[in-house]
Amino acid sequence: MAEVFLAWVMITVLVLEAAVVMGGFPVTLKLERSIPLPSHELELSRVRERDRLRHGRLLQSSGGVVDFQVQGTYDPFLVGLYYTKLQLGSPPREFYVQIDTGSDVLWIGCNSCNGCPEYSGLQIQLNLYDPGSSSTASLVSCSDQRCSAGAPSSDSGCSGQSNQCSYTFQYGDGSGTSGYYVADLLHFNSIFEGAMTSNSTAPIMFGCSVLQTGDLTKSDRAVDGIFGFGQQGLSVISQLSSQGITPKVFSHCLKGNNGGGGILVFGEILEPNIVYTPLVPSQPHYNLDLVSISVGGQVLSIDPSVFATSNNQGTIVDSGTTLAYLADEAYDAFVNAITNTVSQTVRPVLSKGNQCYLITSSVTYIFPQVSLNFAGGASMILNPQDYLVQQNSIGGAAVWCIGFQKIQGQGITILGDLVLKDKIFVYDLANQRIGWTNYDCSTSVNVSANANTGRTEFVNAGQISNDGSSWDQLRSMRALLPHMFALAGLLFS
């Protein structure tokens, strides 16, 4: 009877619902944020489904270093996203926004919003932006050149009566947001002359959301808005660099363990081991030219054309995706190579197309390194924790599953937070390249703020906040983590 019960438990906790992708892949990715509810099972299928909906979402249509504090974690069983805090308006108000390199526009829920959540499962205080309460706010008219700059990122439009520049973001999962563009002051910390800091402001244009539908209305996933880090002219990094406030480069280092967090700066993190590869030109996202994949030092037999960039395939760096996704035609070769490498040491378990393993020792010493090889000779080294996700424990054996998923019938490869964590990433827009290296993101970094002045600043970034409340929120999240671990233990016991 005990054996039957154990088998039933194994089946129950390992079942992973297969994700189904309907229709073609759009040119712009979905924004995603989520934290599991206590009443829901914590399993990869939920995260995979959230990412699938993100991929189905359709968005139609240099002075010093700027430092932002990062909160959140890649862990799909805890938070499943990274976010930061902004200050907007006069007097300044705080807003928590997801860090998303897969979109361009910064938008915030506004005071007249219909469907905006009132509280968040992330244990953060949600706020609504009120342009009428800010002495420096102004509406963006249809005749403003900045209105047309928003067209590539959204369905932009104008009201004939108010002459007000508006937008609509439509999402493939049936959710969406719409509103109008405003201009107001962004407050931030600039770093000059080593560790010296100063409070600075700059006018920026961003979205004021008055309607949210679908998943955007759910409180358990709620933040105040989305911080788009794309290349288009309406992204904040583009706006600040065009004003000469920051260099046209930003960097992040997302911490994977011990509660997450990390570093986000408008500037170039300097580290000797960073390798660079060119961005694929004329793409709406951060597309890279992936050439091959190696598992345990052996290059997989995959036709390089599988990774070629086109309208419906290519490799994208996207911090708004929790897991990682591999082109359909490359996925089986990747999983089979890993399974064949470890099959003599661990017990493979296949559950509805998702490959998992029962492990009694550390994955570090069992599973091979994976290398993603890009144009120009740059390789991204993935340790086992960069492509595996731990599920639970059964009878003393830990269950680890392949964190890479596939989009059925699609040739898209997406490097989400599972891969991006524990690495420095530099988005050098001025030189159209992206660089990275494995790094302990709990330590400080040196940053160049060379904005065509011939001067390079070296600073210890990631330790600055506008006030103590950010650290208070971080401590609150850390205090919450043991309860979440206990909840996971109950669900999987």
C-alpha positions as CSV (number, residue, x, y, z in Angstrom):
1,M,0.0,0.0,0.0
2,A,2.9,2.4,0.8
3,E,4.4,1.7,-2.6
4,V,1.1,2.6,-4.3
5,F,0.8,5.7,-2.3
6,L,4.3,6.8,-3.1
7,A,3.7,6.2,-6.8
8,W,0.5,8.3,-6.6
9,V,2.4,11.1,-4.9
10,M,5.1,11.0,-7.6
11,I,2.5,11.2,-10.4
12,T,0.6,14.0,-8.7
13,V,3.6,16.3,-8.1
14,L,5.3,15.6,-11.5
15,V,2.4,16.1,-13.8
16,L,3.1,19.2,-15.9
17,E,0.4,20.5,-18.1
18,A,1.6,20.8,-21.6
19,A,1.4,24.3,-23.0
20,V,-0.4,24.8,-26.3
21,V,0.5,27.8,-28.5
22,M,-2.3,29.0,-30.8
23,G,-1.6,30.9,-34.0
24,G,1.6,32.6,-35.1
25,F,4.2,34.3,-33.0
26,P,3.9,38.1,-33.0
27,V,6.7,40.5,-33.4
28,T,6.5,41.8,-29.8
29,L,6.5,39.8,-26.6
30,K,4.0,39.8,-23.7
31,L,4.7,41.4,-20.4
32,E,4.5,39.0,-17.5
33,R,4.5,39.1,-13.8
34,S,3.2,36.7,-11.3
35,I,3.4,35.2,-7.8
36,P,1.6,31.9,-7.0
37,L,-1.5,32.0,-4.9
38,P,-1.6,29.7,-1.9
39,S,-4.6,27.9,-3.3
40,H,-2.8,26.9,-6.5
41,E,-0.4,24.2,-7.2
42,L,3.2,25.3,-7.7
43,E,4.4,23.7,-10.9
44,L,6.2,24.5,-14.1
45,S,3.0,24.3,-16.1
46,R,1.6,27.5,-14.6
47,V,4.8,29.4,-15.3
48,R,5.0,28.0,-18.8
49,E,1.4,29.0,-19.4
50,R,2.1,32.5,-18.2
51,D,5.1,32.8,-20.5
52,R,3.1,31.4,-23.4
53,L,0.5,34.1,-22.9
54,R,3.3,36.6,-22.8
55,H,4.6,35.3,-26.2
56,G,1.1,35.6,-27.5
57,R,0.7,39.2,-26.5
58,L,0.6,41.6,-29.4
59,L,1.7,45.2,-29.0
60,Q,0.5,46.8,-32.3
61,S,0.8,49.3,-34.2
62,S,25.3,61.1,-21.2
63,G,26.2,62.6,-17.9
64,G,26.4,60.0,-15.1
65,V,25.3,56.6,-13.9
66,V,21.6,56.2,-12.9
67,D,21.2,53.4,-10.4
68,F,18.0,51.5,-9.6
69,Q,17.5,49.0,-6.8
70,V,16.2,45.6,-8.0
71,Q,13.8,43.4,-6.1
72,G,12.2,40.1,-6.9
73,T,13.6,36.8,-8.1
74,Y,13.4,34.5,-11.1
75,D,12.2,31.6,-8.9
76,P,8.7,30.7,-10.4
77,F,7.7,29.2,-7.0
78,L,8.3,32.5,-5.2
79,V,7.9,35.6,-7.3
80,G,8.8,34.9,-11.0
81,L,9.8,38.4,-11.9
82,Y,12.3,41.3,-11.2
83,Y,11.0,44.8,-10.5
84,T,12.3,48.2,-9.3
85,K,11.0,51.4,-7.9
86,L,10.6,54.7,-9.7
87,Q,9.7,58.2,-8.4
88,L,7.5,60.3,-10.7
89,G,5.9,63.8,-10.5
90,S,6.1,66.8,-8.2
91,P,6.0,66.1,-5.3
92,P,7.5,62.7,-6.2
93,R,5.5,59.5,-5.7
94,E,6.8,56.0,-5.7
95,F,5.8,53.3,-8.2
96,Y,6.9,49.6,-8.5
97,V,7.4,48.5,-12.1
98,Q,8.5,45.3,-13.7
99,I,11.9,45.3,-15.5
100,D,11.1,44.3,-19.0
101,T,13.6,44.3,-21.9
102,G,10.9,42.8,-24.2
103,S,8.9,46.1,-24.5
104,D,9.6,49.8,-25.0
105,V,7.1,51.9,-23.1
106,L,7.0,52.8,-19.4
107,W,3.4,52.9,-18.3
108,I,1.8,53.4,-14.9
109,G,-1.8,52.8,-13.6
110,C,-3.6,56.1,-13.2
111,N,-6.0,57.4,-10.7
112,S,-9.0,57.0,-13.1
113,C,-8.0,53.4,-13.9
114,N,-10.8,50.8,-14.4
115,G,-9.5,47.4,-13.5
116,C,-6.3,48.3,-11.8
117,P,-5.6,46.1,-8.8
118,E,-5.8,47.7,-5.4
119,Y,-3.3,45.4,-3.6
120,S,-0.4,43.1,-4.5
121,G,0.6,39.6,-3.4
122,L,4.2,40.9,-3.7
123,Q,3.6,42.7,-0.3
124,I,4.3,46.1,-1.9
125,Q,2.1,49.2,-1.6
126,L,0.4,49.9,-4.9
127,N,0.0,53.5,-6.0
128,L,-1.9,55.2,-8.8
129,Y,-0.4,58.1,-10.7
130,D,-2.5,61.3,-10.7
131,P,-1.4,63.9,-13.3
132,G,-3.6,66.4,-11.7
133,S,-1.7,66.1,-8.4
134,S,1.7,66.8,-10.0
135,S,2.7,70.4,-10.6
136,T,5.1,69.3,-13.4
137,A,2.7,67.0,-15.3
138,S,1.5,67.8,-18.8
139,L,-0.6,66.0,-21.4
140,V,1.0,65.0,-24.7
141,S,-1.0,66.5,-27.6
142,C,-1.5,64.8,-31.0
143,S,0.7,67.4,-32.6
144,D,3.6,66.6,-30.3
145,Q,6.4,64.8,-32.1
146,R,6.6,62.4,-29.2
147,C,3.1,61.2,-29.9
148,S,4.3,59.7,-33.2
149,A,7.3,58.2,-31.4
150,G,4.9,55.9,-29.6
151,A,3.4,54.5,-32.7
152,P,5.9,51.6,-33.1
153,S,5.2,50.3,-29.6
154,S,1.4,50.6,-29.5
155,D,-1.9,51.4,-31.2
156,S,-1.5,55.1,-30.8
157,G,-4.4,57.4,-31.5
158,C,-5.8,60.8,-30.8
159,S,-9.1,62.1,-29.5
160,G,-10.5,64.7,-31.8
161,Q,-12.1,66.7,-28.9
162,S,-9.2,66.7,-26.5
163,N,-6.3,66.5,-28.9
164,Q,-4.8,64.0,-26.5
165,C,-2.2,61.4,-27.5
166,S,-3.5,58.0,-26.5
167,Y,-2.5,54.3,-26.8
168,T,-3.8,50.8,-26.6
169,F,-1.8,47.7,-25.9
170,Q,-3.7,44.5,-27.0
171,Y,-2.6,41.1,-25.7
172,G,-3.0,37.7,-27.2
173,D,-4.4,36.2,-24.0
174,G,-7.4,38.6,-24.1
175,S,-6.0,41.1,-21.6
176,G,-4.8,44.6,-22.3
177,T,-4.4,48.1,-21.2
178,S,-5.1,51.5,-22.7
179,G,-4.7,55.1,-21.7
180,Y,-3.0,58.3,-22.7
181,Y,0.6,59.7,-22.7
182,V,1.8,62.2,-20.2
183,A,5.1,64.0,-19.5
184,D,6.4,64.5,-16.0
185,L,9.6,64.5,-14.0
186,L,11.5,61.2,-13.3
187,H,13.5,61.4,-10.1
188,F,16.7,59.3,-9.9
189,N,20.1,59.1,-8.3
190,S,23.0,60.1,-10.5
191,I,26.5,59.0,-9.5
192,F,29.5,61.3,-10.2
193,E,33.1,61.3,-9.1
194,G,33.3,57.8,-7.6
195,A,30.7,57.1,-5.0
196,M,29.3,60.6,-4.7
197,T,25.5,60.7,-5.5
198,S,23.1,63.5,-6.2
199,N,19.3,63.6,-6.6
200,S,18.4,64.4,-10.2
201,T,15.3,64.9,-12.3
202,A,14.6,64.7,-16.0
203,P,11.4,65.1,-18.0
204,I,10.1,61.9,-19.6
205,M,7.0,60.8,-21.5
206,F,5.2,57.6,-20.3
207,G,1.8,55.9,-20.4
208,C,-1.0,56.7,-18.0
209,S,-3.2,53.5,-17.9
210,V,-6.9,54.1,-17.4
211,L,-8.1,50.6,-18.3
212,Q,-6.8,47.1,-17.6
213,T,-8.3,43.8,-18.5
214,G,-7.6,40.1,-18.1
215,D,-4.5,39.0,-16.2
216,L,-3.5,42.7,-15.6
217,T,-6.4,43.0,-13.1
218,K,-5.2,40.1,-10.9
219,S,-3.9,41.3,-7.5
220,D,-1.6,38.3,-6.9
221,R,0.5,39.5,-9.9
222,A,0.2,43.2,-9.4
223,V,2.8,45.9,-9.7
224,D,2.1,49.5,-10.6
225,G,3.2,49.2,-14.2
226,I,5.8,48.1,-16.7
227,F,9.3,49.6,-17.2
228,G,10.1,48.9,-20.9
229,F,13.8,48.8,-21.7
230,G,13.5,48.4,-25.5
231,Q,15.4,50.2,-28.2
232,Q,12.6,52.4,-29.6
233,G,12.6,56.2,-29.1
234,L,10.0,56.1,-26.3
235,S,11.9,53.9,-24.0
236,V,13.2,55.7,-20.9
237,I,16.8,54.8,-21.7
238,S,16.4,56.3,-25.2
239,Q,14.8,59.5,-23.8
240,L,17.5,60.1,-21.2
241,S,20.4,59.4,-23.5
242,S,18.9,61.8,-26.1
243,Q,18.9,64.5,-23.5
244,G,22.6,63.8,-22.7
245,I,21.7,62.7,-19.2
246,T,23.0,59.1,-19.5
247,P,25.0,57.1,-22.0
248,K,23.0,55.0,-24.4
249,V,23.8,51.8,-22.5
250,F,22.2,50.0,-19.6
251,S,23.2,47.0,-17.6
252,H,21.7,44.6,-15.1
253,C,22.9,41.8,-12.8
254,L,19.9,39.7,-11.5
255,K,20.6,37.7,-8.4
256,G,19.2,34.2,-8.5
257,N,19.4,33.0,-4.9
258,N,18.8,34.1,-1.3
259,G,15.8,36.2,-2.1
260,G,16.9,37.6,-5.4
261,G,17.4,41.3,-6.1
262,G,20.3,42.6,-8.0
263,I,21.7,45.7,-9.8
264,L,20.2,47.8,-12.6
265,V,22.1,50.8,-13.9
266,F,22.0,53.2,-16.9
267,G,25.6,52.8,-17.7
268,E,28.1,50.1,-18.7
269,I,29.2,47.6,-16.1
270,L,32.9,47.0,-16.5
271,E,34.2,43.5,-16.0
272,P,37.2,41.9,-17.7
273,N,35.4,38.7,-18.6
274,I,32.5,40.2,-20.5
275,V,32.1,38.9,-24.0
276,Y,30.0,40.7,-26.7
277,T,28.0,39.7,-29.7
278,P,26.3,42.1,-32.2
279,L,22.6,42.7,-32.1
280,V,20.7,41.6,-35.2
281,P,20.0,44.9,-36.9
282,S,16.5,46.3,-37.6
283,Q,14.7,44.2,-35.1
284,P,12.0,45.4,-32.6
285,H,13.6,43.2,-29.8
286,Y,17.1,42.4,-28.5
287,N,17.8,39.7,-31.1
288,L,21.1,37.8,-31.1
289,D,22.6,35.6,-33.7
290,L,22.7,32.1,-32.0
291,V,24.9,29.8,-34.1
292,S,25.1,26.5,-32.2
293,I,24.5,24.9,-28.8
294,S,27.1,22.7,-27.0
295,V,26.3,20.2,-24.2
296,G,29.2,19.0,-22.2
297,G,31.6,20.4,-24.8
298,Q,29.9,18.6,-27.7
299,V,28.2,20.7,-30.4
300,L,24.7,19.4,-31.1
301,S,23.7,18.4,-34.6
302,I,21.3,21.3,-35.2
303,D,21.0,23.0,-38.6
304,P,22.2,26.7,-37.9
305,S,19.2,27.9,-40.1
306,V,17.0,26.8,-37.2
307,F,18.2,29.9,-35.2
308,A,18.2,32.4,-38.1
309,T,16.3,35.6,-37.4
310,S,13.1,36.2,-39.3
311,N,9.6,37.4,-38.6
312,N,8.7,34.2,-36.7
313,Q,12.1,32.9,-35.5
314,G,15.3,34.0,-33.8
315,T,16.9,34.4,-30.4
316,I,15.6,37.2,-28.1
317,V,16.8,38.4,-24.7
318,D,13.8,39.1,-22.6
319,S,13.8,39.8,-18.9
320,G,10.0,39.7,-18.8
321,T,9.9,36.0,-19.4
322,T,10.3,33.8,-16.4
323,L,11.6,30.6,-17.9
324,A,13.6,30.1,-21.2
325,Y,12.3,28.8,-24.6
326,L,14.1,26.9,-27.3
327,A,13.2,26.7,-31.0
328,D,11.0,23.7,-31.7
329,E,13.5,22.0,-34.0
330,A,16.4,22.3,-31.5
331,Y,14.5,21.3,-28.4
332,D,14.6,17.5,-28.6
333,A,18.3,17.4,-29.4
334,F,19.0,19.6,-26.4
335,V,17.0,17.6,-23.9
336,N,18.2,14.2,-25.3
337,A,21.9,15.3,-25.0
338,I,21.4,16.3,-21.3
339,T,19.5,13.1,-20.5
340,N,22.1,10.9,-22.2
341,T,24.8,12.6,-20.2
342,V,23.2,11.9,-16.8
343,S,21.2,8.8,-17.4
344,Q,23.7,6.5,-15.7
345,T,23.7,8.6,-12.5
346,V,20.1,9.9,-12.1
347,R,16.6,8.6,-12.9
348,P,15.0,10.4,-15.8
349,V,11.2,10.9,-15.4
350,L,9.1,12.0,-18.4
351,S,5.8,13.7,-17.6
352,K,3.7,15.0,-20.4
353,G,6.6,16.1,-22.5
354,N,8.6,17.7,-19.7
355,Q,11.8,16.0,-18.8
356,C,12.5,15.7,-15.1
357,Y,15.1,13.8,-13.0
358,L,15.2,12.2,-9.5
359,I,18.5,13.3,-7.9
360,T,20.1,12.4,-4.6
361,S,23.2,14.6,-4.9
362,S,24.1,18.1,-6.1
363,V,23.1,18.9,-9.7
364,T,26.4,20.8,-10.0
365,Y,28.4,17.6,-10.1
366,I,26.0,15.5,-12.2
367,F,24.7,17.7,-15.0
368,P,26.9,19.1,-17.8
369,Q,27.6,22.7,-18.7
370,V,25.7,24.1,-21.7
371,S,27.2,26.6,-24.0
372,L,25.1,28.9,-26.3
373,N,27.4,30.0,-29.1
374,F,26.8,33.3,-30.8
375,A,28.1,35.2,-33.8
376,G,31.5,36.7,-33.3
377,G,32.7,33.8,-31.1
378,A,30.9,34.8,-27.9
379,S,29.6,31.9,-25.8
380,M,27.2,32.0,-22.9
381,I,28.0,29.4,-20.4
382,L,25.0,27.9,-18.6
383,N,25.6,26.0,-15.3
384,P,23.0,23.3,-14.4
385,Q,21.0,25.8,-12.3
386,D,20.7,28.0,-15.4
387,Y,18.7,25.4,-17.4
388,L,17.1,23.3,-14.6
389,V,14.3,24.2,-12.1
390,Q,13.9,22.3,-8.8
391,Q,10.4,21.1,-8.3
392,N,10.2,19.3,-4.9
393,S,11.6,16.2,-3.1
394,I,10.2,12.7,-3.1
395,G,11.5,10.0,-0.7
396,G,14.9,11.8,-0.2
397,A,15.3,12.5,-3.9
398,A,15.1,16.0,-5.3
399,V,13.1,16.5,-8.5
400,W,14.8,18.8,-11.1
401,C,13.2,19.5,-14.5
402,I,14.5,21.1,-17.7
403,G,13.6,24.7,-17.3
404,F,13.9,25.3,-21.1
405,Q,10.5,24.9,-22.8
406,K,9.5,24.9,-26.4
407,I,6.9,26.8,-28.3
408,Q,5.3,24.1,-30.4
409,G,5.8,24.7,-34.1
410,Q,7.7,27.9,-33.6
411,G,11.4,28.8,-34.2
412,I,11.7,31.3,-31.4
413,T,14.4,31.0,-28.7
414,I,13.8,33.3,-25.7
415,L,16.4,33.8,-23.0
416,G,14.3,34.6,-19.9
417,D,15.2,35.2,-16.3
418,L,16.2,31.5,-15.8
419,V,19.2,32.2,-18.1
420,L,19.7,35.9,-17.4
421,K,20.2,35.5,-13.6
422,D,23.6,35.4,-12.0
423,K,25.2,37.2,-15.0
424,I,26.1,40.7,-15.8
425,F,24.3,41.8,-19.0
426,V,25.3,45.0,-20.8
427,Y,22.9,46.4,-23.5
428,D,25.2,48.7,-25.5
429,L,22.7,50.4,-27.7
430,A,25.3,52.9,-29.0
431,N,27.4,50.2,-30.5
432,Q,24.5,47.8,-31.1
433,R,25.8,44.9,-29.1
434,I,25.0,42.9,-26.0
435,G,27.6,41.5,-23.6
436,W,27.5,39.2,-20.6
437,T,29.6,37.2,-18.1
438,N,28.7,34.9,-15.2
439,Y,28.9,37.0,-12.0
440,D,28.0,37.0,-8.3
441,C,25.3,39.6,-8.4
442,S,25.3,40.1,-4.6
443,T,28.6,41.9,-4.9
444,S,29.3,45.4,-6.2
445,V,30.3,46.3,-9.8
446,N,32.3,49.0,-11.5
447,V,30.3,51.1,-14.0
448,S,31.5,53.4,-16.8
449,A,29.5,56.6,-17.3
450,N,31.4,57.7,-20.3
451,A,28.9,59.9,-22.1
452,N,31.2,61.1,-24.9
453,T,33.1,63.2,-22.4
454,G,36.2,61.1,-22.3
455,R,35.6,60.5,-18.6
456,T,35.0,57.1,-17.0
457,E,33.4,56.8,-13.6
458,F,34.0,53.8,-11.4
459,V,31.3,53.3,-8.8
460,N,30.0,50.6,-6.5
461,A,26.4,50.4,-7.9
462,G,23.4,48.6,-6.5
463,Q,23.8,50.0,-3.0
464,I,21.8,53.3,-3.5
465,S,18.2,54.0,-2.8
466,N,16.2,57.2,-2.7
467,D,15.3,56.5,0.9
468,G,15.1,53.6,3.4
469,S,11.7,52.4,2.2
470,S,13.2,50.2,-0.6
471,W,15.2,48.3,2.0
472,D,12.2,48.0,4.2
473,Q,10.2,46.4,1.4
474,L,13.1,44.1,0.6
475,R,13.3,43.0,4.3
476,S,9.5,42.4,4.2
477,M,9.9,40.2,1.2
478,R,12.7,38.3,2.8
479,A,10.6,37.8,5.9
480,L,7.9,36.4,3.7
481,L,10.1,33.8,2.1
482,P,10.2,31.3,4.9
483,H,6.4,31.2,5.0
484,M,6.4,30.6,1.2
485,F,8.9,27.8,1.6
486,A,6.7,26.3,4.3
487,L,3.7,26.5,2.0
488,A,5.6,24.8,-0.8
489,G,6.6,22.0,1.7
490,L,3.0,21.5,2.6
491,L,1.9,21.3,-1.0
492,F,4.5,18.9,-1.9
493,S,4.5,16.7,1.3
